[in-house]
């Protein structure tokens, strides 16, 4: 089953046994946008110059949300940093996240349920096909523990896992988490990923940190 990078990241972010995500949506959303930027870079649609995201060409056929994101960046009057775009799109990433989840649902991987609490209506997502997710995790573990197996497919998702701090998704045995964190840092440090991917990850980390800080401030002011 073919999944794009954003779908893979989203699938790994879902709790395996319960509904919901392993991390707050304030981290999920930048992760989705970062994954889309990385895929655009790998497809030579976008490139990064001086930390700014540039659309090299405007493809005639792109699926949503790729088409909307590419069009907005391409038509922007001003070139902006990757971090600025990550923050900008993350603020509106709810519809992107829902679309990608619907796509995963159509592929038989997740279930989206409409729920409500008092007057608040929301959507809950749960995993229904664990085998696909488990295979992805096993492949990533093999790449991680046998570093010569790291390739252009495994390195971007490993970098996203590191950036969004969901390293525990790779844990199989007790006491592994520390070693996994160390190995992930080594991968990024040793430039096992392309320069564009590395730049997206660094700018995305800054955007994630900023989003988490803002959320914490808002929460404390409301308490």
N, C-alpha and C positions, 0 to 999 in steps of 0.2 A: 504494500500500500504506500503510495507516494504522498508525502507530507512536505509542505514548505517549511522553512526554518521557524517562522512565527507559529505555525500550527504545532510543530514539534515542541517548541518552548512552552506553549500553552498547555499541551497535553502533559508535559512533565510537571507543570505547576499545579495541576489538579491533585487533590488528596486521593490516594489510592483506595481508601476504605470508606471515607465519609464524603459528604458534599462540600464544595467550596475549594479554596486554594490553599496551598502550603504557605504562601506569603501574602501580605496585604496587596490589594489592587494597586496601591501607590507604587509598588515595585513591579507588579505584573504588567501594567500599562507601558512604562518605559522599556521593559523587556521586549514587548511586542513591537514597539516602534524601532528599537535597536535591531531586532531580527529582520524587520522589513528593510531597514537601511543597509544592513549587511548583504542581504540578498540582492538588492538593487546594485550594490557595488560589485558583487560577484558576477552579475549578469552584464556588467559594463554599461549599465544605464546611468549610474551615478559614480562620482569620484570625489575624493576629499583633497582639497588644496588649502593649506594654511588653516586647518581645522574647520574649513567651510565646506558644506555639502553642495556639490554642483551636479545638476542633471546634464549629462552629456548629450542625450538625445531623448526625444519624446516618442516612445513606441506607439504604434497604432492600436495594439491590442494588449491590454493589461487588465487583470481581474481586480475587483474591489477587494481590499482598500488600496492596493498598489497604485491604481490609476488616479485616485483622488489625491494621494500623497505626492506622487510625481508631478501631477498637474499644478498643484499649489506651489511646490518648490520651484518648478520651471517658470511659472508666471509671476513669481515674487519680484518686486522691483529692486530688492536688495539681497545680495548674497549673505547668508547667515551661517553661524557656526552650527556644527552638528548638535551641540548641547542645547542651543536655542530651539532648533527644530524638534528635538526629542521632547523638550518641555512643552512646546506648543502643541504637538500632536498628542502627547500624553494626556493633556487636559481634555481632549475630545476623543480619547481612545475607547470609551465605553462602547460606541457603536462598532468600532473595528473589532474589539474583543468579542462582542456578541455575534458579529458576522462570522468570524473564524470559528467560534464555538458551534454555530449552526452548521458550518461546513464539516466540523468533526462529528456532529450529530448525524448528518447525512451519510457519513462514512461508517456509522455504527460504532463509534468509539465512546461517545459521551451521551448523557441524557440531560436535557434542560427542562427544568420544572418551574412553572409559575407558582409563586408563593406569596403570602401576605401576612403581615404582622400589624394588627390594628388597622390603620388606614394606609400603611406602606406596602406597596406591591413591589416585588423584586423577583429576579430569576436565580434559581439555584442550579448548579451544574454538578454532576456526579459521573464517575467513570463506570462504563459498562463493559468495555473490552480491555481487560488488563494485559492481555498477551502482547498487544502491539507496544504498549508503554513499557512493558517488562523487557521486550527485545531491544528497544532503544536504549534502556538503561544498561542492559548487559553488554551491548556493543560499545557504549561509552566507557564502561568499566574496563573492558578489555583494552580499549585505546589508551585509557588513563594509566593502567598498571603495566601495559606493554607499550611504552612510548613510541616505539617504531611503527605502531599501528595508527598513530594519529595522522589524519588526512584532512583534506579540505572540507569534508562533511562533518567530521567529529569536532574539529577545533573550534568552529564558530559557536556551536551549541554548548561546548564546555566553557568557553569564554563567557557566554550569557549566564550560565549557571553560576559561575564565579562572581560576575558583576551583580547579579540579583540575590546573591547569598542563599541559594537553595542547594548547597552542596550535599545536604542530608538526603536528597533524592537518590544519590549514588551509593548510599550506605547499605550494605547487606549484612555486615557482621558488627557486633558490638566493639567499640573502640576504633573503628575505621575513620571516623569523621576527621580527626586531626590529620591523619596521613593524607586523606583526600584533599583537604584544604591546602596542604603543603604542595602536593603534586600539581594542583590546579594553578597555584601561584608560579610554580616552576615553568609550566607551559607558557604562561603569559610572559614571564621574564625572559625566557629563552627564545622568544620570537618565533614560536611554532605556528603563529597565525600571521596573516598578511598585514601589511602596514595599515590598510584601510580598515580592516576588521579591528585591529588594535586601537585605532583612533576612535572608531565608533564606540567601542567598549569603554574607553577612558571617559569620553564625553557623556556616555550614558550613565556611568557610575556617578558622575557629578550631578546629573539630572535626577537620578534616583535619590541621592543623598539630600538634594534640595527639596524634593517632594516629601520625603519622610520628615524633614525638619518642619516644613510648613504644616503638615498634618498634625505633628506633635504640638505645635504652637496653637493651632486652631482648637485642638482637643482640650488643651490646658486652659485656654481662655474661656471655653464653654463650661468648664467644670466649676 
